Amino acid sequence: MFRRPARLQIAALCHRRRHGKLEVLLVTSKSTQRWILPKGWPILSHRAHRTAAIEAYEEAGVVGKAHKKPFASFSSHKGGEAGLKIRTENLVFLVEVEDTLKDFPDSGERDVRWVSIKEAVRISNDDGLVDVLRKLETLHG
């Protein structure tokens, strides 16, 4: 059976230490309200890590520095129009958070939440994302 190849999205795994504990940032998707990482389609005029930083700002108001090398990747499905599911490959870049803004392009369209990795794993319904979160926990937990 013929299958269309996965489409690439660039994701930002924003993290910070608050009161000595590691926190990660999740946002809700616009269409299904699932908890996800800020992510988007590649911006051809930017390198992938820069796209991750742009997505973190646009979707969550994060100002930070994205690592140049990908941290991880995972396969997922993006909810399309009329219930169509698009298979995606998500290239994940770590973003060191320097500041968070209250006013950003998607404010009012998404919920933004800083949570522990344990809580992020609990509220995520994407096994691939859960694996990426656990990898971060192993390195920085």
C-alpha positions as a Markdown table, in Angstrom:
| # | Residue | x | y | z |
|---|---|---|---|---|
| 1 | Met | 0.0 | 0.0 | 0.0 |
| 2 | Phe | 1.3 | 3.5 | -0.9 |
| 3 | Arg | 1.9 | 5.8 | 2.1 |
| 4 | Arg | 2.8 | 9.5 | 1.8 |
| 5 | Pro | 6.0 | 10.3 | 3.6 |
| 6 | Ala | 5.8 | 12.0 | 6.9 |
| 7 | Arg | 6.0 | 15.8 | 6.9 |
| 8 | Leu | 8.6 | 17.5 | 9.0 |
| 9 | Gln | 7.7 | 19.8 | 11.8 |
| 10 | Ile | 10.2 | 21.7 | 14.0 |
| 11 | Ala | 9.5 | 21.5 | 17.8 |
| 12 | Ala | 10.8 | 23.5 | 20.7 |
| 13 | Leu | 11.3 | 21.7 | 24.0 |
| 14 | Cys | 11.5 | 24.8 | 26.3 |
| 15 | His | 12.8 | 24.0 | 29.8 |
| 16 | Arg | 13.9 | 25.9 | 32.9 |
| 17 | Arg | 14.7 | 25.4 | 36.6 |
| 18 | Arg | 12.4 | 27.0 | 39.0 |
| 19 | His | 13.0 | 26.6 | 42.7 |
| 20 | Gly | 15.5 | 24.0 | 41.9 |
| 21 | Lys | 13.1 | 21.8 | 39.9 |
| 22 | Leu | 13.1 | 21.1 | 36.2 |
| 23 | Glu | 10.0 | 22.4 | 34.3 |
| 24 | Val | 9.0 | 22.0 | 30.7 |
| 25 | Leu | 6.6 | 24.1 | 28.7 |
| 26 | Leu | 3.5 | 22.7 | 26.9 |
| 27 | Val | 0.9 | 24.5 | 24.8 |
| 28 | Thr | -2.5 | 23.4 | 23.6 |
| 29 | Ser | -3.0 | 22.7 | 19.9 |
| 30 | Lys | -5.4 | 25.1 | 18.3 |
| 31 | Ser | -7.7 | 22.5 | 16.8 |
| 32 | Thr | -7.9 | 19.6 | 19.3 |
| 33 | Gln | -6.6 | 21.3 | 22.5 |
| 34 | Arg | -4.1 | 18.5 | 23.1 |
| 35 | Trp | -1.0 | 19.3 | 25.1 |
| 36 | Ile | 1.9 | 19.6 | 22.7 |
| 37 | Leu | 5.3 | 21.2 | 22.3 |
| 38 | Pro | 5.4 | 24.5 | 20.4 |
| 39 | Lys | 6.1 | 23.5 | 16.8 |
| 40 | Gly | 5.6 | 24.4 | 13.2 |
| 41 | Trp | 6.5 | 23.8 | 9.6 |
| 42 | Pro | 10.2 | 24.6 | 8.6 |
| 43 | Ile | 10.9 | 28.2 | 7.7 |
| 44 | Leu | 13.0 | 27.9 | 4.6 |
| 45 | Ser | 14.9 | 31.1 | 5.3 |
| 46 | His | 16.0 | 29.9 | 8.7 |
| 47 | Arg | 18.0 | 27.1 | 10.1 |
| 48 | Ala | 16.0 | 24.5 | 12.0 |
| 49 | His | 17.1 | 25.5 | 15.5 |
| 50 | Arg | 16.1 | 29.1 | 14.7 |
| 51 | Thr | 12.7 | 27.9 | 13.5 |
| 52 | Ala | 12.3 | 26.2 | 16.9 |
| 53 | Ala | 13.0 | 29.5 | 18.8 |
| 54 | Ile | 10.5 | 31.3 | 16.6 |
| 55 | Glu | 7.8 | 28.8 | 17.3 |
| 56 | Ala | 8.5 | 29.0 | 21.0 |
| 57 | Tyr | 8.0 | 32.8 | 20.8 |
| 58 | Glu | 4.9 | 32.7 | 18.5 |
| 59 | Glu | 3.0 | 30.0 | 20.4 |
| 60 | Ala | 4.1 | 30.5 | 24.0 |
| 61 | Gly | 5.9 | 33.9 | 24.4 |
| 62 | Val | 9.2 | 32.3 | 25.1 |
| 63 | Val | 12.4 | 34.2 | 24.5 |
| 64 | Gly | 15.3 | 31.9 | 24.6 |
| 65 | Lys | 18.2 | 30.3 | 22.8 |
| 66 | Ala | 17.7 | 27.1 | 20.9 |
| 67 | His | 20.5 | 24.5 | 20.7 |
| 68 | Lys | 21.9 | 24.2 | 17.2 |
| 69 | Lys | 21.8 | 20.4 | 17.2 |
| 70 | Pro | 18.5 | 18.4 | 17.5 |
| 71 | Phe | 17.8 | 16.8 | 20.8 |
| 72 | Ala | 15.4 | 14.1 | 19.6 |
| 73 | Ser | 12.8 | 13.3 | 17.1 |
| 74 | Phe | 9.5 | 11.5 | 17.2 |
| 75 | Ser | 6.7 | 10.5 | 14.9 |
| 76 | Ser | 3.2 | 11.9 | 15.4 |
| 77 | His | -0.1 | 12.9 | 13.7 |
| 78 | Lys | -1.3 | 16.4 | 13.1 |
| 79 | Gly | -5.0 | 16.9 | 13.1 |
| 80 | Gly | -6.0 | 18.3 | 9.8 |
| 81 | Glu | -9.2 | 19.8 | 8.4 |
| 82 | Ala | -12.3 | 17.6 | 8.4 |
| 83 | Gly | -10.6 | 15.1 | 10.8 |
| 84 | Leu | -7.8 | 14.3 | 8.4 |
| 85 | Lys | -4.7 | 13.1 | 10.2 |
| 86 | Ile | -1.3 | 14.0 | 8.7 |
| 87 | Arg | 1.6 | 11.9 | 9.7 |
| 88 | Thr | 4.5 | 14.1 | 10.8 |
| 89 | Glu | 8.1 | 13.7 | 11.9 |
| 90 | Asn | 8.9 | 16.1 | 14.7 |
| 91 | Leu | 12.5 | 17.3 | 15.0 |
| 92 | Val | 12.9 | 18.6 | 18.6 |
| 93 | Phe | 15.4 | 21.3 | 19.7 |
| 94 | Leu | 16.1 | 22.2 | 23.3 |
| 95 | Val | 15.4 | 25.9 | 24.1 |
| 96 | Glu | 17.1 | 27.5 | 27.1 |
| 97 | Val | 14.5 | 30.0 | 28.4 |
| 98 | Glu | 15.7 | 33.5 | 29.1 |
| 99 | Asp | 12.3 | 35.2 | 29.5 |
| 100 | Thr | 8.5 | 34.7 | 29.0 |
| 101 | Leu | 6.2 | 37.3 | 27.6 |
| 102 | Lys | 2.5 | 37.8 | 28.3 |
| 103 | Asp | 1.8 | 39.3 | 24.8 |
| 104 | Phe | 2.8 | 37.1 | 21.9 |
| 105 | Pro | 1.2 | 36.2 | 18.5 |
| 106 | Asp | -0.8 | 33.2 | 19.7 |
| 107 | Ser | -1.8 | 34.5 | 23.1 |
| 108 | Gly | -5.5 | 34.0 | 23.6 |
| 109 | Glu | -5.5 | 31.1 | 21.1 |
| 110 | Arg | -3.6 | 28.6 | 23.2 |
| 111 | Asp | -3.2 | 27.6 | 26.8 |
| 112 | Val | 0.5 | 27.7 | 28.0 |
| 113 | Arg | 1.6 | 25.7 | 31.0 |
| 114 | Trp | 4.9 | 25.1 | 32.8 |
| 115 | Val | 4.9 | 21.7 | 34.4 |
| 116 | Ser | 7.2 | 19.1 | 35.8 |
| 117 | Ile | 8.2 | 16.3 | 33.5 |
| 118 | Lys | 6.0 | 13.9 | 35.5 |
| 119 | Glu | 3.0 | 16.2 | 34.9 |
| 120 | Ala | 3.9 | 16.6 | 31.2 |
| 121 | Val | 4.0 | 12.9 | 30.8 |
| 122 | Arg | 0.6 | 12.6 | 32.5 |
| 123 | Ile | -1.2 | 15.1 | 30.4 |
| 124 | Ser | 0.4 | 14.3 | 27.0 |
| 125 | Asn | -1.4 | 11.7 | 24.9 |
| 126 | Asp | 1.5 | 11.3 | 22.5 |
| 127 | Asp | 3.9 | 8.3 | 23.1 |
| 128 | Gly | 6.6 | 9.9 | 21.1 |
| 129 | Leu | 6.5 | 13.1 | 23.1 |
| 130 | Val | 6.5 | 11.1 | 26.3 |
| 131 | Asp | 9.7 | 9.4 | 25.2 |
| 132 | Val | 11.4 | 12.7 | 24.5 |
| 133 | Leu | 10.3 | 14.1 | 27.9 |
| 134 | Arg | 11.7 | 11.0 | 29.6 |
| 135 | Lys | 15.0 | 11.5 | 27.7 |
| 136 | Leu | 15.3 | 15.1 | 29.0 |
| 137 | Glu | 14.5 | 13.8 | 32.5 |
| 138 | Thr | 17.3 | 11.3 | 32.3 |
| 139 | Leu | 19.8 | 14.0 | 31.3 |
| 140 | His | 18.6 | 16.8 | 33.6 |
| 141 | Gly | 16.3 | 15.2 | 36.1 |
